[in-house]
Amino acid sequence: MLEVDDILSRLRRYPDVEAVNLYAVDAADRLILDTAAEVLAAAGPGRVAVIDDCYGALTLGAAAAHDLRDIRVHQDLLTGEQALANNARAIDLAGRYTSHDLGPELLDGADVVLLRLPRMLSGLAEIAETVARYADPQVTVIAGGRDKYLTPAMNDVLAEYFSNVQASRGRQKSRTITATGPKTPGAPQFPLREQLDELALQVVAHGAAFSGPRLDIGTRFLLEHLDRMKPDAREAIDLGCGTGILATALAKARPHITVVGTDQSAAAVASARATAAANGVGDRVTVIRDDAMAAVGDHSTDLVLCNPPFHVGAAVHTGSAIKMFAETGRVLRPGGELWTVYNSHLNYRGVMDRLVGKTDVVGRNRKFTVTRSVCGLHTAQRE
């Protein structure tokens, strides 16, 4: 068996974006493992749950350091789930854990929960509520993250669901919060629901879904161009669908179109499915958990809508968006269109021109740019 430090040093982010300023393990992972060492050593098989382990450091580190088995894991992002699986196979620990949705199968009877703190307070609230509802009454939650992304409000959120909440001292610009004494939860608060009167649309959102049940300003700007998006399209994809606002709005506006929403976030997928159903288009909107349309066939759709991210985890990085554009060039039929909204300073136009097809700016305001890229036969063949 390798030493824990050796294991952590071998972990990779793949299939997530890899770059010199992006890491598979950080000081917060190590601090969580060190802080939890005593309770992990006392935990039996099947009594440890890990939530939002970025690339496997918490799961594999705990398994190796304490010879733990039957660790139950939930990761919102598909790339994190895939990276954990790849890393576990590489160091011969693949049989030590199982993956689960955020719910009773993950947490029933858990004595210890390790958590990478999400940046969205609503995401933390849904996790805390779920742990308090299903875990053992004696559960110890060790949550942690990098100092620059932690706020006092995180302690307040945890205090809503746990009687004892204690922050650690900082170490290497990281910190943990230990929560014990789960309070008896009331009626479930999630998913959230909100009526968007401007779109005559109800949005359903789980805690970790980007922008929650609200309409973010980039999506609003892209929706202003909905009528111009390839009028003869019969099949469309909402790439990085979030809560499914674009997919649902398109399906409502065009009764004869079918839409596939894709997102690598489990919370987003659940939200988008519920949003489509709440608006009566669940029969024409299919939502899949996928990484940048990897499961979508070549030259199989007419229209792709995308509000791409410009963060990879906590780091500002355009790698995820470029990956999405490259896959769009593959899945669009010749003459198919990509409609994108993005922060104007990112200047994606040249990238889309190369990876998708001829790209024109069709809208610009003080913050965002909307473009249309038309996939040409030469581009589809090249990609």
JOZI-V220102 format. One record per pair of residues at least 6 apart in sequence whose ideal C-beta (glycine too) atoms are under 6 Angstrom apart, sorted by the first residue. I is the first residue (numbers start at 0). J is the second residue. D is the distance in whole Angstrom. If there is no record, write none. Layout:
I_J_D, I_J_D
This chain:
3_60_5, 3_63_5, 3_64_5, 6_59_6, 6_63_5, 6_90_6, 7_24_5, 7_56_6, 10_23_4, 10_24_5, 10_54_6, 10_55_6, 10_86_5, 11_23_5, 12_23_5, 12_54_5, 12_82_6, 14_78_6, 14_81_5, 15_78_4, 15_82_6, 16_311_5, 16_318_4, 16_319_6, 21_314_6, 23_54_4, 24_56_4, 26_171_4, 26_173_4, 27_143_5, 27_144_5, 27_145_5, 27_173_4, 28_56_4, 30_143_6, 30_170_5, 30_173_5, 30_175_6, 31_113_6, 31_141_6, 31_143_4, 31_175_6, 32_60_5, 34_141_5, 34_175_5, 35_113_6, 35_141_4, 38_111_5, 38_139_5, 39_61_5, 39_65_5, 40_65_5, 42_110_5, 42_111_5, 44_68_5, 44_69_5, 45_69_4, 46_110_4, 47_67_6, 47_70_5, 47_111_5, 48_71_5, 48_105_6, 48_106_6, 48_109_4, 48_112_5, 49_57_5, 49_58_5, 49_72_5, 49_113_5, 50_73_5, 50_114_5, 50_126_6, 51_74_6, 51_75_6, 51_115_5, 52_58_5, 52_74_6, 53_79_6, 53_115_6, 54_82_4, 55_83_4, 55_86_4, 57_113_5, 58_70_6, 58_72_5, 58_96_5, 59_92_5, 61_67_5, 62_92_5, 62_95_4, 68_95_6, 70_95_6, 70_96_4, 71_97_6, 71_99_5, 71_105_5, 72_96_5, 72_98_5, 73_99_6, 73_101_5, 73_105_5, 74_80_5, 75_207_5, 75_264_5, 75_265_5, 75_266_6, 76_263_5, 77_263_4, 77_288_5, 77_290_5, 78_263_6, 78_290_6, 87_93_4, 99_105_4, 101_129_6, 103_133_5, 106_130_6, 106_133_4, 106_134_5, 107_133_5, 108_135_5, 109_134_4, 109_135_6, 109_138_6, 110_135_5, 110_138_6, 111_139_6, 112_130_6, 112_140_5, 113_141_6, 114_142_4, 116_142_5, 116_144_4, 117_123_5, 118_148_6, 120_152_6, 120_156_6, 121_206_4, 121_211_6, 122_206_4, 122_207_4, 123_156_5, 124_156_5, 124_206_6, 125_189_4, 125_206_3, 127_157_6, 127_160_4, 128_160_6, 128_184_6, 131_160_4, 131_181_4, 131_182_6, 131_184_5, 132_184_5, 139_179_5, 140_178_4, 141_175_6, 141_177_6, 142_176_5, 143_175_4, 145_173_5, 146_169_6, 146_172_5, 146_174_6, 148_313_6, 149_174_6, 154_164_5, 157_164_5, 157_178_5, 158_164_5, 160_182_6, 161_178_4, 161_180_6, 161_181_6, 162_180_3, 163_179_5, 163_180_5, 164_178_5, 165_177_5, 166_176_5, 167_174_6, 167_175_4, 189_205_6, 189_206_5, 190_203_5, 190_204_6, 190_205_5, 191_204_5, 191_212_5, 192_203_5, 193_202_5, 193_212_4, 194_201_5, 195_202_6, 195_214_6, 198_248_6, 200_278_6, 201_277_5, 201_278_6, 202_212_4, 202_242_5, 202_274_5, 203_270_6, 203_273_4, 203_274_5, 203_277_6, 204_211_5, 204_212_4, 204_242_5, 204_270_5, 205_266_4, 205_269_5, 205_270_5, 207_266_4, 208_242_5, 208_266_5, 208_267_5, 208_270_4, 209_241_5, 217_306_5, 217_340_5, 217_367_5, 218_244_6, 218_306_5, 220_340_6, 220_367_5, 221_340_4, 221_369_6, 224_369_6, 225_252_6, 228_302_6, 228_338_5, 229_301_6, 229_302_5, 229_336_4, 232_301_4, 232_302_4, 234_257_5, 234_300_5, 234_301_5, 235_249_6, 235_256_6, 235_258_5, 235_302_4, 236_259_5, 236_300_5, 236_303_5, 237_245_5, 237_246_4, 237_260_4, 237_304_5, 238_261_6, 238_303_5, 238_305_4, 238_323_6, 239_262_6, 240_246_5, 240_260_3, 240_262_5, 240_271_5, 241_267_5, 242_270_4, 242_271_6, 242_274_5, 243_260_5, 243_271_3, 243_274_4, 243_275_6, 245_304_5, 246_258_5, 246_260_4, 246_284_5, 247_274_5, 247_275_5, 247_278_5, 247_280_6, 249_258_6, 250_258_5, 250_280_4, 250_283_5, 250_284_5, 251_280_6, 257_283_5, 258_284_5, 259_285_5, 260_271_5, 260_286_4, 261_287_5, 261_289_4, 261_292_6, 262_268_6, 263_290_5, 268_286_5, 268_288_5, 271_286_4, 272_286_5, 275_281_5, 275_284_4, 291_322_5, 291_323_5, 291_326_5, 292_326_5, 292_330_5, 295_330_5, 297_329_6, 298_332_5, 298_379_6, 299_330_6, 300_330_6, 301_332_6, 301_335_5, 302_336_5, 303_327_5, 303_337_5, 304_338_5, 305_339_5, 306_340_5, 307_320_4, 307_323_5, 308_319_5, 309_317_6, 309_345_6, 311_318_6, 311_319_5, 321_350_6, 324_350_6, 324_351_5, 324_354_5, 324_355_6, 325_354_5, 327_337_5, 327_355_5, 328_354_5, 328_355_5, 328_378_6, 328_382_4, 329_382_5, 331_374_4, 333_374_6, 333_376_4, 333_379_5, 335_374_5, 336_371_6, 336_373_6, 337_355_5, 337_372_4, 338_371_6, 339_370_5, 340_367_5, 340_369_5, 341_347_5, 343_368_5, 348_358_5, 348_370_6, 351_358_5, 351_372_5, 352_358_4, 355_372_4, 355_374_6, 356_372_5, 356_373_5, 356_374_4, 356_375_5, 356_378_5, 357_373_5, 358_370_5, 358_372_4, 359_371_6, 360_368_6, 360_370_5, 361_369_5, 361_371_5, 362_369_4
